Amino acid sequence: MIPELVADKLERLVSEFEALEKPIDRVKRLLHYATFLAPMDESARVSENRVAGCTVEVWLEVKMDDNGRMRFKADSDSEITKGFCSCLIWMLNGAEASEVLAVKIEDLAAMNLGPPIKAQSRVNTWQNVLISMQQRTSDLVSEKNGESP
């Protein structure tokens, strides 16, 4: 079976959220996705794994497997942020580094998440977690190629 491309997963995710007319329904969907986030080992909740710039605590582990595919784990003290992380991990886990690096924050904006008051904070969370995933992916690629990150 051919793995689903990141672009296809992104399109499915955006379509799903766009179909939800009310902001509260989109938040409820994120809370639903939060339940799918695999628990992160307590030993991974260290400062090196913290995602900078988030208003809540977010931890992110990024590894490259033996086949050069990216593997992600994340956790947060916020259920909504866990939902964000769950969506991003579903979309990017197992992808090639180039696919991870190709995703743009603008691609996620169409999901139109959150009530207006909190929307900017939520957009920043998407952006910060995605940027952190991409930076750590880039660092692992550099390390694999014998370059300085």
N, C-alpha and C positions, 0 to 999 in steps of 0.2 A: 504494500500500500504506500502510495506517495504521500509524504507529509504535506499538510495544508500550508500554503505559503502565508507568511506574515500579512501580506497585503490582503489576502482573502479573509483572514481572521479579523483584521482591522475593519474591513468593509462590513462583515457580519455584526461586529460589535457596535459600530456606528449606526447601522440600520436598526438594530435592536433598541438603542437608546433614542434615536430619532422618532421611533414609532410611539414612544411614551410622551404624551402631550403635556402632562403636568409635572412640574419640577419635583414634587413630592414622590411621584411614581419613579422617577429616575433615581432619587436617593434610596427609595425602597429596593430598587434593583441592585444598587451598589451594596446595600446591606445584605441582600441575598447572596451576592457574589462573595462577600466577606466570609460566609460560612464555608466556602470551598478552599480557602487559603490554608495550605498545610501548616501545621504548627512548626515554628522555628525553635531549634534547640536554644535553651537559655544561654548556653556558652557563646552563641553567636550575637548576643545582644551586647556588643562592645562598641566603644567609641569609633573604632575604625570602620564599622559597618553602618554607622549612622548616616542618614541622608541629610545633607546640609540644606538649610533654608526652609524647612517645613515648620509649620506652627505646632505640629504634633510630633511625637517621637516616631521615627520610621527607621527600621534596620533592614539592610539589604546585603545578601550574600550573592556574589557573582563568581561563577567558575566556568571553565571551559573543559568539556569532557574529552576523552581520548580521540573522539572523532571530529574535534574542532567545533562542536555545537555548544551554544551558550546554555548555562543552567542557572536558574535564579531561585532564590528563596527570600521571602520578606515577611515582616511583621510590623505592627504598629499598635500604639495604645488607643487608636481611634478606629472604630468599626467602619466608618465610611472610607478611611484611608486604607484599611485592609481590603475593602472592596475594590478600590483603585488598583492596589498592588495585585490582587487576584486577577483582575482583567489584564493588566500588563504582563503578568507571568503567563497566563493562558495564551496570550498573543505571541510572546517572545521566547518562552522556554523551549529549548531544542532547536532554535533557529541558528542559522549561520551568523557569524559576527557581522557580515555585510548587511544582512537583513535587519539586525538590531540597530545598526548605525543609520540605516536609511529612513527610519520612522521619524517624522517631524511632529512637533507639538501641535501644529496646525491641523494635522490629521485627526487629532483627538478632540479638537475644539468643536467639531460637529456634534459631539455627544451632548453638548449643552447641559451640563450637570449643575445641579444645585439651585436653591432659591437665590434670587438676585443679591441679597445681602452677603451671602457666603460664597457666591460664585467665584470671585477673584481668588479667594483663599484656596478653593478647590482646584481651580485651574493651575495655581502655583504648585499644588501638591502633585498633580499629574506631571507637570513640567519638571519639577525637582527630582521625582523618582525616575522618570524617563531619562533625564540628563545623567543622573547617577548611574543608571544601568548602562547607558552608552559610554560614559567615561571609563567605567570599570571594564567594559568589554574592550574598548580601545587599548587600555593599559595591558590587558591580558594578551591581546593580539601582538602588541609591541614586544612584550616579554617573550612570547612564543617565537617571535622572529629575531630574538637576540638584541632588540633595540631598547633604549631607555624609554620608559613611559613618559 
